[in-house]
Every structure is written in C-alpha cells, then in structure tokens.
Amino acid sequence: MTEDTITEVREEEEPTLAQPQSLEEQLQEAKAQAAEYLDGWQRARAEFANYKKRIEAEREEWTRLANGALIYQLLPILDDFQRAENTLPDNLRRLTWVDGVLLIMRKFQAILTAAGLETIQAQGQPFDPQFHEAVLYETVSDPALENQVLEELQTGYMLGGKVLRPTLVKVGKSE
C-alpha cells in the first residue's frame, strides 16, 4: 500500500464527532436533570412518609378493634361480679374471702378502665337512644319523669368514645 492509500483509510476510519455542546448547555442539562431527580426523590420520600402514617393508623385501628372485641367478651364477667356484690348478704360481707373476691373485682375493673372502658351514666338522665336501649317502660304521672331513665337494668360501656354496649334501661312514659 502506498502512503496515500494508508492516509485515505485512516481518514475513513476516524469517526465523525457531533458538534460538542458548549459547556454552559451541558451544565444546564445536568442541572435540569439533577432538579428532576431531586423532585422525584422528594415525591418518593413524601409518598413513603404518607404510607408509613397510613400503615400506623391502620395498625392502631386493628389494635383498637381487637381490644374492643376482647373487652366486649369480658363484660359479662364484670356484670356477674357486680351482681354478686349487689346481692351479697350483710353477714357475709365481713368474711376475708369475700373481701378477696371483691378486691379481684376492683382490680378487674381497674384494668378495663386503664384500657379505656368508660361507664355510660344513665340513672335519672333523659333517654338517649345513642347510649341507652329501652327494654321496659313504666307509666308515670309526673311529666318531669316522662322520657327519663327510671332504672338501669344493665350497665352500658363506651370504649374510645364509641358505644361498646348500650345501657339497658327502664324509661318513664306518660299515661
């Protein structure tokens, strides 16, 4: 091969380079890309924070519902303790084992109260169907007693601001 041929081959082998962009254009593109990446990262971070909050709220709700279901199943035991205390003859109240059983009842009530259980007050209150369930009506001559709770037949409870079990009551009605 001759020198002219070698020069021609070398010229053909050299790749053609695109016009290089100015450094300022490259810098602007890099800044735009960095801003786009930063925006995407910030959005992903915010979405993840919202996801964590939502999961934590759901977990708290599940825990509250599970606690409510368990406490609801324990309420008949509390009712039995209260009935036993209310029907306890005076001659047995002085016995130490009775004091022990009543102490167990108070501890049980304290645990339920610490879990957020609240008693619904009904006696002498106006009948409210959100908190009370009327199971008996009694005719009253006094108009002030009309639509009032005359007697609490079973204690009602609230848990976390919601009615867990309404109070069963006797309500006064006019003649």
Protein Blocks (a to p, Z undefined) as FASTA:
>chain_A
ZZklmmmmmmmmpccddddddfklmmmmmmmmmmmmmmmmmmmmmmmmmmmmmmmmmmmm
mmmmmmmmmmmmmmmmmmmmmmmmmmpcfklmmpmklmmmmmmmmmmmmmmmmnopacdd
fehpacdfklpccfbdcddfblklgopafbdfbdcddeehiafbdcdddddddZZ
